[in-house]
Amino acid sequence: MEKRRAIWAAAINWTLAILSVVALGLCFYSGRRAADEAVRTYGHNVDSGAYIILAGVIFFAPAALFFTIAGTAWWSQWRLRWLFQAAAIAWMLLPVIGILRV
């Protein structure tokens, strides 16, 4: 039963890691589109889309790494797997909680 739970936990973590990579790609795509639209509209670009890309790199890139490590920890039955899982969840929830408090 423990091995089955570990497999499910690893699969969920790896799925969340893949979704984080997809979200990072969407941030790059959206940032690039915003920059292109600024060039079309104003003839030049100063910082259009830069904040979207920065938010993606700061938020989604580490999330993908944390969920990948947490999935590997569950799959390999590491002793500290709960610590890695807590770090991955905290990385995703703390910014959301911070935004909701504002």
C-alpha positions, -999 to +999 in steps of 0.1 A: +000+000+000+029+024+008+044+018-026+011+025-044+008+058-025+044+067-034+037+061-070+006+083-070+024+110-051+053+109-076+029+111-105+010+140-091+042+159-083+056+153-118+024+164-133+025+196-114+062+200-125+051+197-161+023+222-156+048+246-141+070+243-172+040+249-194+030+279-174+066+292-177+064+288-214+032+307-215+048+335-195+076+337-221+051+336-249+028+363-233+058+385-226+071+383-261+036+391-275+034+421-253+068+433-264+058+428-301+026+447-296+044+476-280+068+478-309+038+477-334+019+504-314+047+527-303+076+519-325+098+508-296+097+487-265+109+496-230+097+470-206+065+455-221+063+419-212+094+419-190+075+416-158+055+387-171+087+369-180+103+378-147+073+365-127+074+333-147+111+328-140+108+337-103+077+317-096+073+288-121+109+277-127+116+270-090+081+254-087+090+230-115+123+221-099+107+216-064+079+194-078+104+174-098+126+168-067+095+160-046+083+134-072+117+118-073+118+117-035+085+099-034+095+075-062+128+067-045+113+066-010+137+091+004+135+098+041+131+135+036+103+132+010+078+150+033+102+179+036+106+182-002+068+179-006+062+207+020+088+229+003+071+225-031+036+232-018+048+262+002+065+276-029+032+275-047+010+286-018+029+314-001+027+339-030-010+332-034-016+338+003+005+370+000-016+382-029-049+374-011-038+393+020-033+426+000 
